[in-house]
Amino acid sequence: MSATLQFDTRTVRPIIPPVADTHAVLKYPHPFVAPPRLPHGFSLLDISKDANIRAQATIKDITKDSADFHITSWSDTSLYAATQSVLALAPANLQFSTGEHIRNLYADPKSPASVRVNFDRPFVTPPKVVVFLNSIDLGKGKNWRLRTTATAIDAKGFTLNIETWSDTVLYAAQVAWVAYPEDETHIFSTSVSTSDVRDWDKPQPQQSKAIKFGAGVEFWKNPDVFVALNEIDIDSKANLRVEAHVDNVSQTGLTWHINSWADTVLYLANISIIAFNA
């Protein structure tokens, strides 16, 4: 059995003053027979524009009942708030393959934007692969543009891409990924975007859209849903503020939301969604 949970820094401290390391020990929605795998990514970020955009989500002291969830910044970055979305996968849930990859241009200025990832256990057919961000380090003063995608998927692996464009300064980014059989009827995944409802050059603070799970997906109850960011394009003249969530979840569909607030200019954001029956 698997589950979802979230760690929101605002549940343990106020937004101001910002704190470099915010953490809490949280229990899973139900205990596991052994420590679960915990792929995770950001679903909310609120960071000052006055220094580099630095944020990292990590998990420590993983047991079968709970784990210690951390969201950190470093150097002179002011991280006001962040939310870490977590997919807790039972150890025996072997249809899922998971992993992480970091592109660290500090350590290796030639670190490639694309790398090949090989599965520990090959699938019978090319699986579905879902990717999302859990650590970012971007320069200040240039718009914050970052994207991760999975391409060239086959039964043995895929190409993981961590990219930026235009004049954005990328120092490092880390991505988590989840793969599962493409014919699994009780799991749905997709990537949705603000560009599904508006043009990138017509920014607005709130956008949402109702989607259907479609043919081939069968849920016997309202599914659990995991949501995390896989792309951002945000103007650097104001703080980086972006948040994603879903509501109206049923056996046939859901409504996604991608929002910014205050004076943030959100050109584009994409999120990964995984819905499943535990």
N, C-alpha and C positions, 0 to 999 in steps of 0.2 A: 504494500500500500504506500502511496506517495501523498504529498501535501504541499501547500504553499504557505508562506508566511512573509512578513515584512518587518524590517527594523527602520523606524523613523527617528531621526535624532531629536525631533521635537517632543517625543514622548519622555525624554530623560533630561532635557535642558532647554532653556529658552533660545530663541534665535540670536539674541544679543546678550552678552558678548559671544563671538564665535569661539569655538574650542577646537584645538588641533586633532584630538582623538576622542571621539564619542563612542561609547560602547555600552552594551547591555547583554546579560545572559537571558536568553529567551527559550522557553520550552516549545517544542514542536506541537502542532495540533493534536498529535497522538504519538506515543512512544514507538520506537522501532526495536527490533530484536538485536540490532547492532548499529553502530554509527552510520547514518545515511550519507550519501553524496549530496552536496549542497551547491550546485551551480547557482550563480547570483549575478544580478546586475542592477544598475541605477534606474529608478523610475521617477525620481525627483532630485533636482539640483538647484541650489540657491547660493551663488558664489559671487563675491565682490569682483568688480571689473578692475580694481586698482592694483592687482598683482596677477601673476600667472594663474590660470585655472588649474588647480591641482586637487584631485579628489581620488580616494581609493577606498574600495569596499573589500574587507577581508573577514574571514571567519576563523576563530581559534577555539581550542578546547572542545572539539566536537565529540559528543557522547551520544548514546542511543536515545537520550531524553531531551537534551538541550545543547546549545552552543553559545559561544560568546561572539556577538556580532559587532564589528568595528567599522566606523567610517572615519577616515583620517584625511587631513590636509597637512601641508608642511611648508617650511620657509615662511614667507610673509603673506601667504594666501589666507583670506578670511572666508571660511565656509560657514554660512549661516544655517543651512539646513540641507539634509539629503535623506533619501529613502532608498534602502537596499531591499530589492525584491528577491525572494529565495524560492527555489524549487527543491523540495526535500524528497530525494529519491531513495526508496527502500533498497537495501543492499542486494536483495534478491530480484529486484526489478531490472533484469538484464536486457530488456528490449531497448533501454536507454544506454547510449554511450555519451560520455561527457569529457570535457577538458577545458584548458585555458591556454592562451598564448599572449605574450607581451611583445610589442614592438617598441624597443627602447633605443631611441636615437642618441641618448646620453652615452650609453655604454657602447653602442655601435652606430656611428653616423651613417653607415651603409646598410643598416637593418632594412630588409626588403619589405615592401608594402604587401606582398603576397607570399604565402608559404603553403607548402603541401602538408596536410594533416592526415595521418594514417590511423584508421580505427584499430583498437586493440584486437577486436574480433570483427572480421568482415561481415557485412550484411549479405543476404541472399540477392537482393536487388538494391539499387541506389536508394538510400533512406531520405527522409526529410531531415534537414539540418537547420537549426535555429541559432542565431548568434546575437550577442548583446554586450554592451560595454560595462565594465566594472572598475576601471581605473583610467583616468585621463590626466594629461599634463600638457597644457596648451599655453602659448605665449600671450601676454596681454597686448592690447593696442591694435590687434588685427582680428577681424571677425573669426569666431570660433566655428570651424567647420571640421567635422569628423564623421567618418562612415565606416561601418564594418559590414561585410557581406560574405556569403558562402557561395562559391561557384565551382564549376567542373566537378560536381558530385557524382561519385560512382560507388560501387559496393565496398570498395576498399578504403575510400577516403574522400577528401575534398580540398579545394583551395580556399584558404582563409585570407581575406583581404582587410587591411586596416589602412585607410586612405584619408588624405585631406586634399584640398585644392585651393587654387588662387594663392593669396599671400598669407594664409594661415600658417602659424609656426607650431609644428607638432614636435614635442619632446619625447613623449611616450604615451602609449595607450595599451590597455589590456582588455582582452575579450574572452568571455566564456562561451562555450558552444554545447549544444545538446543535439544528438541525432537519435532517430527512432525509425522503425520500419514504416515504409510509405503506405502499407496496406493496413496499418493499425486503425481499427474503426472507432476506438474510444479515445482518440487523441486528435485534436485539431490544432494547427499552427498556421500563422501567417505573419507577414510584415505589412503594417499599414502606415500611412503617411499623411501629414497635413496637405500634401499635394494631391491627395485623393479628393479634397473638397475645395481647394483654392490654389491659385498660382503662387509660386514662391515669392514673387516680388509684390505681393499684396498681403503683407503680414497683418495678422490680427491676433488678439490675445487668446481667444478660445475657438476650438474647432472640435467637432465630433461627428460620428457617423455610425449608424446601425449596420451591422453585417450579419449574414447568415453563415452557419457552419457548412451548409451545402450537402450534396449527395455523398454518400459513403461514410458519413460520420454519424455515429449512433450513441447518444448519451441516455442512460436510464434515469438520470437525475440531473439537476443543474450542475454543470461542471465547476471544478476549481479552475481558477484562471491566474496565470503568471504573466506579468507585463514588465518589460524593460526596454530602455532606449538602445537603438542601434545606429542612429544618425542624428546629428544636430547641425544647424546652420543659424547662428545667432549673432547679432550685431554687438560689437565690443564696446560701443559707446555707453552702454548701461550694464548693470549686473546681469550675469547669466542666471536666468530663472526659467525652468521648464519642468513640467509635471505631466505624468500620464497615468490614467486609470481607466477602468471599465465599470459599467453598471448595466442594469437591465439584463443580467445574465439569465438565460433560459436554456432549455435543452436544444433549442434551434438557433440561437444566436446571442449577440450582445451588442452593446454600444460602447465604442471607444472614445476617449477624450484625450486631447493633447493641448495643454494650456501654458501660457506665460502670464505674467502679471506686472503691475506697476509700469515702469517705462521701458521694460525689455522689448526689443524688436526680434521676434522669432520668425525668421524667414522660412525655416523648414525643420521638421523633426519627424523621425520614423521610430516606430516601436515594434518589438517582437511580441507576439501573443502566443501562449500555449494554453489550451483548454483541455482538461482531461477529467475522467471519472476515476477517483481513487479506488 
